[in-house]
Every structure is written in structure tokens, then in C-alpha cells.
């Protein structure tokens, strides 16, 4: 039920890259990937506001070459909305709570998490499990 941009081919690729991972490994991977949109919101320095007043984090900073930089010498309360792209310079805690529109989960979120994860099951352990299943069956009887 989580909003995402994944297509069937993405699920196939995820199955391939998690070959040999345990159910627990996959559970951790999914939980971490689901957190990536929130992390993008936390790291964002600019947000776009849609016609309904919802705020979506910009993927890069600055969002365009015309975005005004925030300077230490600026007066408090200065408006940092870019006149060209419309991005507003602000932090997540400045976004009205009911107006945050978190990005959807993407295949890239899974790729990013996979760079920092490792399988908790070794190839040798998988081979032993397969051998045991061949000898005793799936139920061990």
C-alpha cells in the first residue's frame, strides 16, 4: 500500500539482486528502502509547492542556477523562493505538517540501500541447507 514508482521489471531485478538473502535480510532491506523518501525530505534544502499547497522536496540543491543562496548576513525572515523555478529554500521542520508530500519509493531507493547491506547467510550455509533439504525433505521427515 506504500506509494511507489516500482514496475514489474523492478521487482524482478530486486529478486535477482537479493538471490541468496534470508527473509530477515529482505525485511531489513525493505524497511530501509521505505525510509529513503523520508531521508530525502530531511536532507532537502528546498521544496516545491504544488497548486494544492503541498510541499515536495527538491532532489538537488540548488534546484536551478537562479535559486538565491542563503547567506549569514541575510535578515531573519527573508523569502528564498526562486523567481525562476519556484523552489522555496527551507528545512523540513518549516514545512506545515499536513502539507508535506513525501516522494514515492523508487527502485533507486533499493539500490542505494543495497550498497550498504550484506547478506547474513553465506554461500556455504545456503549449500548446507539445500543438501539437508535434498536428504530429509522440506519438512525434515
C-alpha positions in Angstrom: 0.0 0.0 0.0 3.0 2.3 0.2 3.1 4.8 -2.8 5.9 3.7 -5.1 7.1 4.0 -8.7 8.1 0.4 -9.0 7.1 -1.6 -12.0 7.1 -5.4 -12.5 10.6 -5.4 -14.0 11.9 -3.7 -10.9 10.5 -6.5 -8.7 12.2 -9.0 -11.0 15.5 -7.2 -10.7 15.1 -7.0 -6.9 14.6 -10.7 -6.8 17.8 -11.2 -8.8 20.0 -8.9 -6.7 18.7 -10.4 -3.4 19.3 -14.0 -4.5 20.6 -15.9 -1.5 19.4 -13.3 1.0 17.4 -14.6 4.0 13.9 -13.4 4.8 15.3 -11.3 7.6 17.8 -9.7 5.2 15.0 -8.8 2.8 12.9 -7.4 5.6 15.7 -5.1 6.7 16.3 -4.1 3.0 12.6 -3.2 2.5 12.4 -1.3 5.8 15.5 0.8 4.9 14.3 1.4 1.4 10.9 2.6 2.7 12.8 5.2 4.8 14.6 6.7 1.9 11.8 9.1 0.9 11.8 10.5 4.5 15.6 10.8 4.4 15.2 12.9 1.2 12.8 15.1 3.0 15.1 15.5 5.9 18.1 16.3 3.7 16.2 18.7 1.4 17.2 22.4 1.4 14.4 23.4 -1.0 10.8 22.4 -1.5 8.4 22.9 -4.4 4.9 23.9 -3.6 2.1 22.5 -5.9 -1.2 24.0 -6.7 -2.8 22.4 -3.6 -0.2 23.9 -1.3 1.6 20.6 -0.8 5.4 20.6 -0.4 7.7 18.2 -2.2 11.4 18.1 -1.5 13.7 19.1 -4.4 16.1 16.4 -5.4 19.1 18.7 -5.7 20.3 21.9 -4.3 20.2 24.4 -5.8 17.2 23.3 -7.8 18.2 25.6 -10.6 21.1 28.0 -11.3 18.9 31.0 -10.4 18.0 29.9 -6.9 19.0 32.5 -4.3 21.6 31.3 -1.8 21.1 31.7 1.9 23.7 34.0 3.4 24.6 34.5 7.1 24.2 38.3 6.6 20.6 38.0 5.4 17.9 39.3 7.6 15.7 36.8 9.5 12.5 36.0 7.7 13.9 36.7 4.2 12.0 34.9 1.4 14.2 32.5 -0.5 11.7 31.5 -3.1 13.3 31.2 -6.5 11.7 33.5 -9.1 12.7 31.2 -11.9 11.8 27.6 -10.7 9.6 28.4 -7.7 11.6 26.3 -5.2 11.4 27.6 -1.6 14.6 27.5 0.5 13.5 25.9 3.8 14.1 22.9 6.1 11.7 20.0 6.7 10.6 21.4 10.1 9.5 24.6 8.3 7.0 22.7 6.2 3.5 22.6 7.6 2.9 19.1 8.9 -0.2 18.4 6.9 1.2 19.7 3.7 4.3 17.5 3.3 4.1 15.3 0.2 6.8 12.7 0.6 8.3 11.3 -2.5 7.3 7.8 -3.6 9.6 4.8 -3.1 11.8 4.1 -6.2 14.0 1.3 -7.4 16.9 3.7 -6.8 16.0 3.6 -3.1 16.6 -0.2 -3.0 19.8 0.2 -5.0 21.1 2.8 -2.5 20.3 0.6 0.5 21.8 -2.4 -1.2 25.2 -0.6 -1.4 25.4 -0.6 2.4 23.9 -4.0 3.2 25.2 -7.5 3.1 23.6 -10.9 3.3 23.6 -12.6 6.7 23.7 -16.0 5.1 26.9 -17.3 3.4 27.1 -19.4 0.3 28.3 -22.3 2.3 25.3 -22.1 4.7 22.9 -22.0 1.7 24.6 -25.1 0.2 24.2 -26.9 3.5 20.5 -26.0 3.6 20.0 -27.3 0.1 21.8 -30.5 0.9 19.8 -31.0 4.0 16.5 -30.4 2.1 17.6 -33.0 -0.5 18.4 -35.5 2.1 15.5 -35.0 4.5 12.8 -33.1 2.5 11.4 -29.7 3.2 9.6 -30.9 6.4 12.6 -32.8 7.8 10.7 -36.1 7.7 
